[in-house]
Amino acid sequence: MRIGMLTSGGDCQALNATMRGVAKALYKMYEDVEIVGFEDGYKGLIYADYHIMKPSDFSGILTKGGTILGTSRQPFKQMRVPDESGLDKVEAMKHTYRKLKLECLVVLGGNGSQKTANLLREEGLNIVSLPKTIDNDLWGTDMTFGFQSAVNIATNAIDCIHTTAASHGRVFIVEVMGHKVGWLTLHAGLAGGADIILLPEIPYDLDVIVEALKERNRQGKRFSILAVAEGAISKEDAALSKKELKEKKKNSVSYPSIAYEIGAQITERTGQEVRVTVPGHMQRGGEPCAYDRVLATRLGAAAAKLIQEKKYGYMVAVKNDEITSVPLEEVAGRLKMVDPNCSVIQEAKLIGISFGDE
């Protein structure tokens, strides 16, 4: 029994813990099982860069961040485009799979990785995938591994900002990862006690933000903290087409990121000192939190169970705290967005948090 395994896309906490869960369950289920680890994600599958993994490779990695297999980004849009030497990547992946006589390929990855996993399923390969992303934006699962660890790091950044913001009486903006989806910013903002939370799903009105800051000043509060998703967008920009937005940015003042742009606008409108903090890739690093270690172990074991049952073409998922599976064809290409009318948003507004929209 030979199983392939790869980690694809951006790294995150609990990748190793999840691989460990898969491997330990497989070793328990089968007397004779061999796990083939592909280096640097789909790149290793394309160019047959792999090694046979031993049970000892999966020892001592429950608490280790990153991925022992390495990872890379292989954009889904480029999968059907030949490489520099004219190599057909999809055919190359199928060739590697069949040359190694794999029973199944286990893929740990986010949105783009799941789309490629589904493409390989459509090409006739046996695939089982697992939901990895700090953004928690994969459709079909309530939770992805890596999310809670990233929330903890982003929350800690906001916690640390609180003391210096209070000391100096400044406005601080903490920019949290999330280009298209705001789950990470929403949860970190709530956990860190941010006064204003800006998400990609809720276009903001600068006037509303300024008024919220002025109201805090009127209440005698010396500082304010904004948790801003890197994909936050104003109502004006959200109303533009992609082409119009690109043209506008080309002819506007360039800022390192949206947080700096909002900071400059706040200073111009209020005269308040604004400081920007960008935790960046720290949010993807370090050891997985206890929650993610448990989730990773459960998901990994469930993936092995799918292999044992020969139930291929599925992503392992979480629904109401129970582990289940979802057809890959339903997952691929779909994002789980924050609903602006969801209960979490409404409850946050009840305690006075502004989302810049009203």
SVG drawing of the C-alpha trace seen along z (x, -y; Angstrom):
<svg xmlns="http://www.w3.org/2000/svg" viewBox="-28 -68 42 74">
<polyline fill="none" stroke="black" stroke-width="0.4" points="0.0,0.0 1.7,-3.2 0.3,-6.6 1.5,-10.0 1.5,-13.1 2.1,-16.8 1.6,-20.2 0.7,-23.0 0.3,-26.8 1.2,-29.1 2.5,-27.3 0.6,-27.4 0.7,-25.9 -0.5,-22.3 0.5,-21.1 3.0,-18.7 0.5,-17.8 -2.1,-16.9 0.4,-14.8 1.3,-13.0 -2.4,-12.2 -2.7,-10.7 0.5,-8.7 -0.1,-7.3 -3.6,-6.1 -2.3,-4.5 0.5,-2.7 -2.1,-1.5 -4.5,-0.3 -2.0,1.5 1.0,3.7 2.5,2.8 2.1,-0.8 4.6,-3.2 4.2,-7.0 5.8,-9.0 6.5,-12.6 6.6,-15.1 8.9,-18.1 7.5,-21.6 3.9,-20.8 2.7,-20.1 6.1,-21.1 7.5,-17.8 4.7,-15.9 5.3,-17.6 9.1,-17.0 9.1,-13.7 11.0,-15.2 10.1,-12.9 11.4,-10.6 10.1,-7.6 9.1,-8.6 9.7,-6.5 7.5,-6.3 10.3,-8.2 9.7,-11.2 6.4,-11.7 7.7,-11.6 8.2,-14.8 6.3,-17.0 3.0,-17.5 4.2,-20.9 6.4,-21.9 5.2,-24.7 5.8,-24.9 6.0,-21.8 8.7,-19.1 7.9,-18.5 8.3,-22.1 5.7,-23.9 5.3,-26.2 2.6,-28.1 1.7,-26.6 -1.2,-28.8 -4.2,-26.8 -4.5,-29.1 -1.0,-28.0 -1.6,-24.2 -2.7,-23.8 0.1,-26.1 3.3,-24.2 6.5,-25.1 9.5,-26.8 10.7,-23.6 7.2,-22.8 6.4,-20.2 2.6,-19.5 2.3,-19.8 -0.9,-17.8 0.4,-14.9 3.6,-15.0 1.7,-14.8 -0.3,-11.8 2.9,-10.2 4.6,-10.5 1.5,-9.2 1.3,-6.1 5.0,-5.5 5.1,-5.3 2.0,-3.0 0.2,-5.2 -3.1,-4.0 -4.0,-7.6 -2.6,-11.1 -3.2,-13.1 -3.2,-16.8 -3.0,-19.4 -3.9,-22.8 -6.1,-25.8 -8.3,-27.1 -6.0,-26.9 -4.6,-23.6 -8.1,-22.1 -8.9,-23.2 -5.8,-21.4 -6.7,-18.4 -10.1,-18.3 -8.5,-18.7 -6.4,-15.6 -9.6,-13.8 -11.2,-14.6 -8.1,-13.2 -8.7,-9.9 -6.4,-10.0 -7.5,-8.9 -7.4,-12.0 -8.1,-12.7 -7.6,-16.3 -7.4,-18.2 -8.5,-21.8 -5.5,-24.0 -5.6,-27.8 -5.3,-30.5 -8.1,-32.3 -10.8,-29.7 -12.3,-30.4 -12.7,-27.0 -16.2,-26.1 -17.7,-23.0 -16.0,-23.1 -16.7,-25.1 -13.0,-25.2 -9.6,-24.8 -6.4,-23.9 -4.1,-26.8 -6.9,-29.3 -7.1,-29.3 -3.3,-29.5 -3.2,-32.5 -6.1,-34.1 -4.0,-33.7 -1.0,-35.4 -3.0,-38.3 -4.9,-38.7 -1.6,-38.9 -0.4,-41.6 -3.5,-43.7 -3.1,-43.0 0.5,-44.3 -0.6,-47.4 -3.2,-48.2 -0.6,-49.2 1.4,-51.5 -1.8,-53.0 -3.1,-53.8 0.2,-55.3 0.5,-57.7 -3.2,-58.3 -2.8,-57.4 -4.9,-55.6 -3.3,-52.3 -4.1,-50.2 -3.3,-46.5 -3.4,-45.0 -4.4,-41.3 -4.0,-38.8 -7.0,-38.2 -7.2,-39.5 -10.7,-38.3 -12.2,-37.0 -12.3,-38.5 -12.7,-35.6 -9.2,-36.1 -9.6,-39.8 -13.1,-39.4 -12.1,-36.9 -8.8,-38.6 -10.5,-42.0 -13.2,-40.7 -10.7,-38.8 -8.3,-41.7 -10.9,-44.3 -10.6,-46.4 -12.8,-49.4 -13.2,-49.3 -13.0,-46.2 -12.8,-46.5 -13.4,-43.4 -13.3,-42.8 -17.0,-41.7 -18.2,-45.0 -17.0,-48.0 -16.3,-50.9 -17.2,-54.6 -14.4,-56.8 -16.9,-59.3 -18.3,-56.5 -14.8,-55.6 -13.9,-59.2 -17.2,-59.7 -16.5,-56.6 -13.1,-57.9 -14.5,-61.3 -17.2,-59.7 -14.5,-57.9 -12.7,-61.2 -15.9,-62.7 -16.2,-59.9 -12.8,-60.7 -11.1,-57.7 -7.5,-58.6 -6.8,-55.9 -8.5,-53.7 -7.5,-50.5 -8.6,-49.4 -8.2,-45.8 -8.1,-46.0 -8.0,-43.1 -5.4,-43.5 -8.3,-43.2 -10.5,-45.9 -12.1,-48.2 -14.0,-51.5 -17.5,-51.8 -16.3,-54.0 -13.7,-51.5 -16.1,-48.5 -18.5,-50.2 -15.8,-50.3 -15.1,-47.6 -11.7,-45.9 -10.5,-47.9 -11.7,-51.2 -10.1,-50.3 -6.8,-49.4 -6.9,-52.8 -7.7,-54.7 -4.8,-53.1 -2.4,-53.8 -3.3,-57.5 -3.4,-57.8 -0.9,-58.2 0.7,-54.8 0.7,-53.3 2.4,-50.1 -1.0,-48.7 -4.6,-49.6 -3.8,-50.2 -1.3,-53.0 -3.9,-54.5 -6.6,-54.6 -4.1,-55.9 -3.1,-58.8 -6.8,-59.6 -7.6,-59.5 -4.7,-61.9 -5.8,-64.3 -9.4,-64.3 -8.8,-64.3 -5.3,-65.5 -4.8,-62.4 -1.5,-60.5 -1.9,-57.2 0.5,-54.2 0.3,-51.1 1.4,-47.6 1.6,-44.7 2.2,-41.3 2.5,-39.8 3.8,-36.3 4.2,-36.0 0.5,-35.0 1.4,-31.8 4.4,-30.9 5.3,-29.3 3.9,-26.2 0.2,-25.2 -2.0,-26.0 -3.7,-23.2 -7.0,-23.6 -5.2,-23.1 -3.2,-20.1 -6.5,-18.4 -8.2,-19.4 -5.2,-18.3 -5.1,-14.9 -8.8,-14.3 -8.7,-15.4 -5.6,-13.3 -7.1,-10.2 -10.4,-10.8 -8.4,-11.1 -6.8,-7.7 -10.2,-6.3 -11.3,-7.5 -8.3,-5.8 -9.1,-2.6 -12.7,-2.8 -11.5,-3.7 -13.7,-6.8 -11.7,-9.0 -12.4,-12.5 -13.3,-14.0 -12.0,-16.7 -12.2,-15.9 -14.2,-18.6 -15.7,-19.8 -19.5,-20.2 -20.9,-21.1 -17.7,-19.8 -18.0,-16.4 -15.6,-15.3 -17.2,-14.5 -16.2,-14.7 -17.3,-16.8 -17.0,-16.0 -14.0,-17.9 -16.1,-19.0 -18.3,-20.9 -15.3,-22.6 -13.2,-23.6 -13.4,-27.2 -15.8,-28.3 -15.0,-30.6 -16.7,-30.7 -17.2,-34.5 -18.2,-36.4 -21.9,-37.2 -22.3,-40.9 -25.6,-39.9 -24.3,-36.9 -24.9,-36.8 -21.2,-37.4 -21.3,-40.8 -24.6,-41.7 -23.3,-40.8 -20.1,-42.8 -22.2,-45.8 -24.3,-45.4 -21.2,-46.1 -20.3,-49.1 -17.8,-47.8 -17.9,-49.7 -17.4,-48.0 -17.2,-51.3 -20.5,-50.7 -23.1,-52.5"/>
</svg>
